[in-house]
Amino acid sequence: MAIQDATKLVFESALRKLLLTTSFNKITVQSLVKHSNSTRPTFYYHFKDKYDLVSWIYQRQSSEIIKKFPAITWFDVIVNLFRTMEQDYLFYSKVLVDDDQNSLVNYMVDYDVEVYRTMLLTVGGFQKIDEQLTFDIQFHAFACVHMTQLWILKKERETPEQLAHKLITAMPSHLYEVLPNRGI
């Protein structure tokens, strides 16, 4: 593991400890620095702000699952993402309530759009993503992320498989038809 990753993991650990007793909106860079026995310059060398740290955690977790595609179906990718979120419920339930402009929800939408675009250009064999497909990707990513947010914040929720099935079948048909290895 690179020193940079090890340092990032120290800040992740500090954040997770703070989330046990503090709401995300009350956590500051200063408190993260204090609980990680580090310095502000070290934090800012690795992250722009606490939202960047949260986004890094999400990206790290999700990219491990996404890189298995197309060896596993897209349905299985989504199910595994939801299982990861369920297993890490404390983290996601605390950070997904935040609606700041730099929130994880906004990052997830941008990240998901990029994942879909990359997938279609590499695995799907597309040379270019046209305007309609771009809209469909953005629309679906926005809906999926917000439905995921609602799902994780519910006390009684459906299984990861049930939610994945709903999200895939709710895709705009234009996007669904070009999605490789759907698994549904």
Sequence and secondary structure as in RCSB ss.txt:
>XXXX:A:sequence
MAIQDATKLVFESALRKLLLTTSFNKITVQSLVKHSNSTRPTFYYHFKDKYDLVSWIYQRQSSEIIKKFPAITWF
DVIVNLFRTMEQDYLFYSKVLVDDDQNSLVNYMVDYDVEVYRTMLLTVGGFQKIDEQLTFDIQFHAFACVHMTQL
WILKKERETPEQLAHKLITAMPSHLYEVLPNRGI
>XXXX:A:secstr
  HHHHHHHHHHHHHHHHHTTS GGG  HHHHHHHHT  HHHHHHH SSHHHHHHHHHHHHHHHHHTTTTTS HH
HHHHHHHHHHHHTHHHHHHHTT  STT HHHHHHHHHHHHHHHHHHHTS  S   HHHHHHHHHHHHHHHHHHHH
HHH SS   HHHHHHHHHHTS HHHHHH SS   
